[in-house]
Amino acid sequence: MANPTAAMLVIGDEILSGRTRDSNTNHLAQELTSHGITLAEVRMVPDNIAVIIDAVRALSDAYDHVFTSGGIGPTHDDITADAIAEAFGVGLDVRDDARELMQAHYDRAGMEFNAARMRMARIPDGATLIENPVSVAPGFTVENVHVMAGVPAVFEAMVASIVPTLASGEQVLSQSLRVLRGEGDIAGPLGEVAKAHPEVSIGSYPFTRDGVFGSNIVVRSTDGAAVDAVITELARLFHVRR
């Protein structure tokens, strides 16, 4: 049986403009891979409610899970919750359990739980909360869409809260082989090996070092024995040590 599939939707003008570097995609990819869920697509979209709605609907239909990051904060341009509610045709309002969590948090911190912060307690009808042990304001899940904050520390905490609760598949294992030959030299034989071993995924990633061209060949599969056998075959073929 194939592993569950997932997509990630990264939301925010600041990502697309280059003002903020996205690290959440890499973190999610690593966590899903270790959990046996295949991250198959990543999209980046602006703070535009119509664009977010279209992307959420398309990805939700295409994959088992969708993970979003960004746009659930206290400011006027944090519109992800509104977009998710509209995408699924449900209401959106301040929810008592989310409000109580946040009220207690701000009371402990001696800070005002004002109208702007109250925006982060707006949850689409029927959603399940995602725990946020960093700053308390929860994420939420609607159907197969998991909505999380964009701040990396908070996003990572929410990923740790939600991913272990999802059905897992087989862990994808990988090994790599470093070959001091350019891709043009290895492409033909590498293609033949890939054709002969459809049970594994073989990728080639070029590099240069001190003027020398090389390639890192990465072999991936849920079958560890198959990975080991292909790496051994490639090492013999390209006359390199494992």
Contacts in CASP RR format, 6 or more apart in sequence:
PFRMAT RR
TARGET T0000
AUTHOR 0000-0000-0000
METHOD contacts of the structure
MODEL  1
MANPTAAMLVIGDEILSGRTRDSNTNHLAQELTSHGITLAEVRMVPDNIA
VIIDAVRALSDAYDHVFTSGGIGPTHDDITADAIAEAFGVGLDVRDDARE
LMQAHYDRAGMEFNAARMRMARIPDGATLIENPVSVAPGFTVENVHVMAG
VPAVFEAMVASIVPTLASGEQVLSQSLRVLRGEGDIAGPLGEVAKAHPEV
SIGSYPFTRDGVFGSNIVVRSTDGAAVDAVITELARLFHVRR
2 38 0 8 1.000
3 36 0 8 1.000
3 37 0 8 1.000
3 38 0 8 1.000
3 169 0 8 1.000
3 170 0 8 1.000
3 172 0 8 1.000
3 222 0 8 1.000
4 36 0 8 1.000
4 37 0 8 1.000
4 38 0 8 1.000
4 64 0 8 1.000
4 65 0 8 1.000
4 166 0 8 1.000
4 167 0 8 1.000
4 168 0 8 1.000
4 169 0 8 1.000
5 37 0 8 1.000
5 38 0 8 1.000
5 40 0 8 1.000
5 63 0 8 1.000
5 64 0 8 1.000
5 65 0 8 1.000
6 32 0 8 1.000
6 37 0 8 1.000
6 38 0 8 1.000
6 39 0 8 1.000
6 40 0 8 1.000
6 63 0 8 1.000
6 64 0 8 1.000
6 65 0 8 1.000
6 66 0 8 1.000
6 67 0 8 1.000
7 39 0 8 1.000
7 40 0 8 1.000
7 41 0 8 1.000
7 42 0 8 1.000
7 43 0 8 1.000
7 59 0 8 1.000
7 62 0 8 1.000
7 63 0 8 1.000
7 65 0 8 1.000
7 66 0 8 1.000
7 67 0 8 1.000
8 24 0 8 1.000
8 25 0 8 1.000
8 28 0 8 1.000
8 29 0 8 1.000
8 39 0 8 1.000
8 41 0 8 1.000
8 42 0 8 1.000
8 43 0 8 1.000
8 66 0 8 1.000
8 67 0 8 1.000
8 68 0 8 1.000
8 69 0 8 1.000
9 42 0 8 1.000
9 43 0 8 1.000
9 45 0 8 1.000
9 52 0 8 1.000
9 55 0 8 1.000
9 56 0 8 1.000
9 59 0 8 1.000
9 66 0 8 1.000
9 67 0 8 1.000
9 68 0 8 1.000
9 69 0 8 1.000
10 22 0 8 1.000
10 24 0 8 1.000
10 25 0 8 1.000
10 42 0 8 1.000
10 43 0 8 1.000
10 44 0 8 1.000
10 45 0 8 1.000
10 68 0 8 1.000
10 69 0 8 1.000
10 70 0 8 1.000
11 44 0 8 1.000
11 45 0 8 1.000
11 46 0 8 1.000
11 47 0 8 1.000
11 52 0 8 1.000
11 68 0 8 1.000
11 69 0 8 1.000
11 70 0 8 1.000
11 71 0 8 1.000
11 80 0 8 1.000
12 44 0 8 1.000
12 45 0 8 1.000
12 46 0 8 1.000
12 47 0 8 1.000
12 70 0 8 1.000
12 71 0 8 1.000
13 46 0 8 1.000
13 47 0 8 1.000
13 77 0 8 1.000
14 20 0 8 1.000
15 22 0 8 1.000
15 44 0 8 1.000
16 44 0 8 1.000
16 45 0 8 1.000
16 46 0 8 1.000
22 44 0 8 1.000
23 152 0 8 1.000
24 69 0 8 1.000
24 150 0 8 1.000
24 152 0 8 1.000
24 155 0 8 1.000
24 156 0 8 1.000
25 42 0 8 1.000
27 152 0 8 1.000
27 155 0 8 1.000
27 156 0 8 1.000
27 159 0 8 1.000
28 39 0 8 1.000
28 67 0 8 1.000
28 69 0 8 1.000
28 155 0 8 1.000
28 159 0 8 1.000
29 39 0 8 1.000
31 159 0 8 1.000
31 160 0 8 1.000
31 163 0 8 1.000
32 38 0 8 1.000
32 39 0 8 1.000
32 163 0 8 1.000
33 39 0 8 1.000
33 171 0 8 1.000
33 172 0 8 1.000
34 171 0 8 1.000
35 163 0 8 1.000
35 164 0 8 1.000
35 166 0 8 1.000
35 168 0 8 1.000
35 169 0 8 1.000
35 171 0 8 1.000
36 168 0 8 1.000
36 169 0 8 1.000
36 170 0 8 1.000
36 171 0 8 1.000
36 172 0 8 1.000
37 64 0 8 1.000
37 65 0 8 1.000
37 163 0 8 1.000
37 166 0 8 1.000
37 168 0 8 1.000
37 169 0 8 1.000
38 172 0 8 1.000
40 63 0 8 1.000
41 59 0 8 1.000
41 62 0 8 1.000
41 63 0 8 1.000
43 55 0 8 1.000
43 59 0 8 1.000
45 51 0 8 1.000
45 52 0 8 1.000
45 55 0 8 1.000
47 71 0 8 1.000
47 77 0 8 1.000
47 79 0 8 1.000
49 79 0 8 1.000
49 82 0 8 1.000
49 83 0 8 1.000
49 86 0 8 1.000
52 79 0 8 1.000
52 80 0 8 1.000
52 83 0 8 1.000
52 84 0 8 1.000
52 87 0 8 1.000
53 83 0 8 1.000
53 86 0 8 1.000
53 87 0 8 1.000
56 66 0 8 1.000
56 68 0 8 1.000
56 83 0 8 1.000
56 84 0 8 1.000
56 87 0 8 1.000
56 145 0 8 1.000
57 87 0 8 1.000
59 66 0 8 1.000
59 145 0 8 1.000
60 66 0 8 1.000
60 87 0 8 1.000
60 143 0 8 1.000
60 144 0 8 1.000
60 145 0 8 1.000
63 144 0 8 1.000
64 144 0 8 1.000
65 144 0 8 1.000
65 145 0 8 1.000
65 146 0 8 1.000
65 166 0 8 1.000
66 144 0 8 1.000
66 145 0 8 1.000
66 146 0 8 1.000
67 146 0 8 1.000
67 148 0 8 1.000
67 159 0 8 1.000
68 80 0 8 1.000
68 84 0 8 1.000
68 145 0 8 1.000
68 146 0 8 1.000
68 147 0 8 1.000
68 148 0 8 1.000
69 148 0 8 1.000
69 149 0 8 1.000
69 150 0 8 1.000
69 155 0 8 1.000
70 78 0 8 1.000
70 80 0 8 1.000
70 148 0 8 1.000
70 149 0 8 1.000
70 150 0 8 1.000
70 155 0 8 1.000
71 77 0 8 1.000
71 78 0 8 1.000
71 79 0 8 1.000
71 80 0 8 1.000
71 81 0 8 1.000
71 149 0 8 1.000
71 150 0 8 1.000
72 78 0 8 1.000
72 80 0 8 1.000
72 81 0 8 1.000
72 120 0 8 1.000
72 137 0 8 1.000
72 139 0 8 1.000
72 147 0 8 1.000
72 148 0 8 1.000
72 149 0 8 1.000
72 150 0 8 1.000
73 119 0 8 1.000
73 120 0 8 1.000
73 137 0 8 1.000
73 149 0 8 1.000
74 116 0 8 1.000
74 117 0 8 1.000
74 119 0 8 1.000
74 120 0 8 1.000
75 116 0 8 1.000
78 119 0 8 1.000
80 147 0 8 1.000
81 92 0 8 1.000
81 122 0 8 1.000
81 123 0 8 1.000
81 124 0 8 1.000
81 140 0 8 1.000
81 147 0 8 1.000
82 92 0 8 1.000
84 124 0 8 1.000
84 140 0 8 1.000
84 142 0 8 1.000
84 145 0 8 1.000
84 147 0 8 1.000
85 91 0 8 1.000
85 92 0 8 1.000
85 124 0 8 1.000
85 125 0 8 1.000
85 142 0 8 1.000
87 145 0 8 1.000
88 124 0 8 1.000
88 142 0 8 1.000
88 143 0 8 1.000
88 145 0 8 1.000
90 124 0 8 1.000
90 125 0 8 1.000
90 126 0 8 1.000
90 142 0 8 1.000
91 124 0 8 1.000
91 125 0 8 1.000
92 122 0 8 1.000
92 123 0 8 1.000
92 124 0 8 1.000
92 125 0 8 1.000
93 122 0 8 1.000
93 123 0 8 1.000
93 125 0 8 1.000
94 118 0 8 1.000
94 121 0 8 1.000
94 122 0 8 1.000
94 123 0 8 1.000
95 121 0 8 1.000
95 122 0 8 1.000
95 123 0 8 1.000
97 129 0 8 1.000
98 120 0 8 1.000
98 121 0 8 1.000
98 122 0 8 1.000
98 123 0 8 1.000
98 129 0 8 1.000
98 137 0 8 1.000
98 138 0 8 1.000
99 118 0 8 1.000
99 121 0 8 1.000
101 121 0 8 1.000
101 136 0 8 1.000
101 137 0 8 1.000
101 138 0 8 1.000
102 113 0 8 1.000
102 117 0 8 1.000
102 118 0 8 1.000
102 120 0 8 1.000
102 121 0 8 1.000
102 136 0 8 1.000
102 137 0 8 1.000
103 113 0 8 1.000
105 135 0 8 1.000
105 136 0 8 1.000
106 112 0 8 1.000
106 113 0 8 1.000
106 117 0 8 1.000
107 113 0 8 1.000
117 137 0 8 1.000
120 137 0 8 1.000
121 137 0 8 1.000
123 129 0 8 1.000
123 138 0 8 1.000
123 140 0 8 1.000
124 140 0 8 1.000
124 142 0 8 1.000
126 142 0 8 1.000
127 140 0 8 1.000
127 141 0 8 1.000
127 142 0 8 1.000
128 140 0 8 1.000
128 141 0 8 1.000
129 138 0 8 1.000
129 139 0 8 1.000
129 140 0 8 1.000
130 138 0 8 1.000
130 139 0 8 1.000
130 140 0 8 1.000
130 141 0 8 1.000
130 146 0 8 1.000
130 147 0 8 1.000
130 148 0 8 1.000
130 158 0 8 1.000
130 161 0 8 1.000
130 162 0 8 1.000
131 138 0 8 1.000
131 157 0 8 1.000
131 158 0 8 1.000
131 161 0 8 1.000
132 138 0 8 1.000
132 139 0 8 1.000
132 149 0 8 1.000
132 154 0 8 1.000
132 157 0 8 1.000
132 158 0 8 1.000
132 161 0 8 1.000
133 157 0 8 1.000
133 161 0 8 1.000
134 153 0 8 1.000
134 154 0 8 1.000
134 157 0 8 1.000
135 149 0 8 1.000
135 151 0 8 1.000
135 154 0 8 1.000
137 149 0 8 1.000
139 146 0 8 1.000
139 147 0 8 1.000
139 148 0 8 1.000
139 149 0 8 1.000
139 158 0 8 1.000
140 146 0 8 1.000
140 147 0 8 1.000
141 147 0 8 1.000
141 162 0 8 1.000
146 162 0 8 1.000
148 154 0 8 1.000
148 155 0 8 1.000
148 158 0 8 1.000
148 159 0 8 1.000
148 162 0 8 1.000
149 155 0 8 1.000
149 158 0 8 1.000
170 222 0 8 1.000
171 222 0 8 1.000
172 220 0 8 1.000
172 221 0 8 1.000
172 222 0 8 1.000
173 220 0 8 1.000
173 221 0 8 1.000
173 222 0 8 1.000
173 223 0 8 1.000
173 224 0 8 1.000
173 227 0 8 1.000
174 218 0 8 1.000
174 219 0 8 1.000
174 220 0 8 1.000
174 227 0 8 1.000
175 218 0 8 1.000
175 219 0 8 1.000
175 227 0 8 1.000
175 228 0 8 1.000
175 231 0 8 1.000
176 216 0 8 1.000
176 217 0 8 1.000
176 218 0 8 1.000
176 219 0 8 1.000
177 216 0 8 1.000
177 217 0 8 1.000
177 219 0 8 1.000
177 231 0 8 1.000
177 234 0 8 1.000
177 235 0 8 1.000
177 238 0 8 1.000
177 240 0 8 1.000
177 242 0 8 1.000
178 214 0 8 1.000
178 215 0 8 1.000
178 216 0 8 1.000
178 217 0 8 1.000
178 240 0 8 1.000
179 186 0 8 1.000
179 214 0 8 1.000
179 215 0 8 1.000
179 216 0 8 1.000
179 217 0 8 1.000
179 234 0 8 1.000
179 238 0 8 1.000
179 240 0 8 1.000
180 212 0 8 1.000
180 213 0 8 1.000
180 214 0 8 1.000
180 240 0 8 1.000
181 213 0 8 1.000
181 214 0 8 1.000
181 215 0 8 1.000
181 238 0 8 1.000
182 206 0 8 1.000
182 213 0 8 1.000
182 214 0 8 1.000
182 215 0 8 1.000
183 204 0 8 1.000
183 206 0 8 1.000
183 213 0 8 1.000
183 214 0 8 1.000
183 215 0 8 1.000
186 204 0 8 1.000
186 215 0 8 1.000
186 217 0 8 1.000
186 238 0 8 1.000
187 204 0 8 1.000
189 237 0 8 1.000
189 238 0 8 1.000
190 202 0 8 1.000
190 204 0 8 1.000
190 217 0 8 1.000
190 234 0 8 1.000
191 202 0 8 1.000
193 202 0 8 1.000
193 230 0 8 1.000
193 233 0 8 1.000
193 234 0 8 1.000
193 237 0 8 1.000
194 200 0 8 1.000
194 202 0 8 1.000
197 226 0 8 1.000
197 230 0 8 1.000
199 221 0 8 1.000
199 223 0 8 1.000
199 226 0 8 1.000
200 219 0 8 1.000
200 220 0 8 1.000
200 221 0 8 1.000
200 223 0 8 1.000
200 226 0 8 1.000
200 227 0 8 1.000
200 230 0 8 1.000
201 219 0 8 1.000
201 220 0 8 1.000
201 221 0 8 1.000
202 217 0 8 1.000
202 218 0 8 1.000
202 219 0 8 1.000
202 220 0 8 1.000
202 230 0 8 1.000
203 217 0 8 1.000
203 218 0 8 1.000
203 219 0 8 1.000
203 220 0 8 1.000
204 215 0 8 1.000
204 216 0 8 1.000
204 217 0 8 1.000
204 218 0 8 1.000
205 215 0 8 1.000
205 216 0 8 1.000
205 217 0 8 1.000
205 218 0 8 1.000
206 213 0 8 1.000
206 214 0 8 1.000
206 215 0 8 1.000
206 216 0 8 1.000
207 213 0 8 1.000
207 214 0 8 1.000
207 215 0 8 1.000
207 216 0 8 1.000
208 214 0 8 1.000
217 234 0 8 1.000
219 227 0 8 1.000
219 230 0 8 1.000
219 231 0 8 1.000
219 234 0 8 1.000
220 227 0 8 1.000
221 227 0 8 1.000
231 242 0 8 1.000
232 242 0 8 1.000
235 241 0 8 1.000
235 242 0 8 1.000
END
